[in-house]
Each structure stands twice: as structure tokens, then as C-alpha cells.
Amino acid sequence: MQTIDDKLEKITDAWNNYFWEYKFCQDQINFTDEIKTNYYGDILSYFNDTLSNLSNVKYESTFQKSIFQSVGFLQLIYTHQDLIDELLYIFNLPKSSKIDKSPNREIRNELVGHPIRRNPRTNEFISSVFFGREFKNGMIHYILYDKGKIMSSKSLYYSIDEIIERHRSFLVKYLDIILSKIKTVLKRYQKQLLELNNLINKGIAFTKIVKLVELRYNKIAKEDYLFKPDILRECFLRQNEHPRYKNAIDLYLKTLKEYLPETIRLLEELFEPPKKQEYYKPVKIKIVSSSNTASPISKEKELSYEFSKLLDNHPIFGISYFKNKFRRSKIILKELINMENNISNTLEFYSSYEYLRILFIKRKLLRR
């Protein structure tokens, strides 16, 4: 079942990295309110917990244990078929066909689901099933009684190996259909991101960038509190009031120009891994004298740890700590006071925090 595990892993990678994150991809599938709860994870967990039961099976030699084992196999396969149909629904694809589910589903229904069948309206007897004595060692054997003109019976034999192999083929077929749909959607998405990247490089208006990113690359809003569209638009309107607002815009554009090409590259490699290099070229390492390098930040001056605590207004390394430490710096003190007065104002609090980062980097108190 390793091939099936690999296919499920590819689908899961695509789900976690793209369909769960980007609105464009969600619009191409049935991303309903129920699916937004990520119950895809429940489906994956079920497969992960049960697929190994269908590999390297050791069959029971006794009649009773063999019945118990076979019923478990058939019910598991039946459930897998339903889960595949659920995955097909999520990715906006037609349900699996009855032909592909047969005869495994019929065997399960006769032996496990409806061992005695009656007409639901008239309660008239239709058929019944009894276990056969050769039901062991990986062989399913049962006697089916049908009501025709007279009661008739027939012995049915099925190899569990053949049942499992049919099921494996069923899973491979429909997981490949899902992967094909995913590839189509992600290729389409990659094209959208390439167009977006080109527009950004051409220098289109900032407000248009924000709008297009919101539609095509909305995940970036999670990278920083300042990257919410409404906050960015307000920063743009106020960029001449104070450097903190212009810094927020610059930070957004810098992050976008770094992340967007990387996402495009990862999409390219998702189904087409990079080609192996034909030869190995050794890399020459040049040793540079420390006297020729930029002066490092001394451990005594570096504020990386303290600065990371400022964001949460740490009880020790919070705003008061920095106000006291930089009480003689008007520009730094102004940002700290702005943070202090706007704890609940996302724009003011985080724009001052990010501007302080720039000020500290310039003073060699933080690393870039």
C-alpha cells in the first residue's frame, strides 16, 4: 500500500499548503462550511490508521476467527470507498462508479450489511446468507438463498487477496483522479501568481497590489499583523504623516517580493521535482579576514531577546523597560509611547514596533 500512502501524502501536502490557505484554490473546489472545519484531516487519519491492515495479511485458519477477520476487511473496504467519495466531493469531482466499487461492495452488503433481506414495503423475503464451512485461510465462503419461483441456493467463494487487490486498484484510480484535479488547479494558480508577480515588478499602484494580493495570495496576511488589507490601505493614506506608516508599506512589499517568487517555485516543483545535477562542481570557500567584515553586534549590546518580548509587553522586558533604557532617545521614546497608548490599536501598536526594529538595526542593536 506504499503507492497509496505516497499519493495520499501528495494530496495532503497540496491541501495543507494551498487549498487550506489560499482563497483562489478554495474557489475551485467544494470548500463548504463543513470542510472549513478541516475534516479532511479526519479522512486522512482514518486512512493512515487502517491502510496497513490491508498489507502483509496473515489469514486465520479457524472458521470462527476467519469470519471475524473477513468481516473486518469487508467493512474497512466499504468505509474506504465512502471516504474516497467524500474526497471526490471535496475536490468537486463525480462520485466513484458502481462498477469500480463492484463486486467488493456487493460482497460486503450480502455478507455483512444485509445477511437477511426483505422488501422494505411489503416485508416479503428476498434472500438470506449463511456462512459456508470452507470459510477460512483467506477464503470467503457463504451460501446465498434467493426467493424465486422456488427457494434456491448457491455457494459463493471469494479470495480475500483478490478483494484487497481490487480495492487497491480502486484507491489508486481515484487518488490519481484527485491528483490530476489538484495539478490542474495549482497550474492555474501558478499562472495567476506569475501574472501578479509581473504586475508588482512593473510597479502598479499600491492599492491595486493590495486588492490583487487579497484575491490571489491572501495567506501573506498571516505573516504580520500589519498585512491586513484595511491596515495597509490606511498606512498608504498616512505614509507622509510619519515614517512608521511608510515602513509598514515597505515591509509588506519586501515580504511580498520575497515570498511570492518562492511560492511560484514551490508550485513548479510540487509535481515536477528538480532535475538532478549532471555533475558535481566543488565550491571554493574563500576565507575572509575578520578585519575586512562589518563590525559585529556585541553580545552586550544585542537586544534580540528583549525585543522579542516587547511585542507581548513582557512584565520585565516590556515597554517600561525600553522606555527606561532609551529615555534619552526622543525618536525611540516616541514609538514606545505610541505603543503604550495604543495597545489595542493594531495599526499603531505594530507599526511602531516594526519601526523600532529598523531604528535598532541602524544602531546595531538588532540583526537584520
Buried (B, 14 or more C-beta within 10 A) or exposed (E): BEEBBEBBEBBBEBBBBBBBBBEBBBEBBEBEEEBEEEEBEEBBEBBEEBBEBBEEEEBBEEBEEBBEBBBEBBBBBBBBBEBBBBBBBBBEBEBBEEEBBEBBBEBBBBBBBBBEBBEEEEEEBEBBBEBBEBBBEBBBBBBBBBBEEEEEEEEBEBEBEEBBEBBBEBBBEBBEBBBEBBBEBBEEBBEBBBEBBEBBEEEEEBEEBBEBBBEBBBBBBEEBBBBBBEBBBBBBEBBEEBBBBBBBBBBBBEBBEEBBBEBBEEBBEBBEEEEEEEEEEEEEEEEEEEEEEEEEBEEEEBBEEBBEBBEEBBEEBBBBBBBEBBEEBEEBBBBBEBBBEBEEEEBBBBBBBBBBBBBBEEBBBBEE
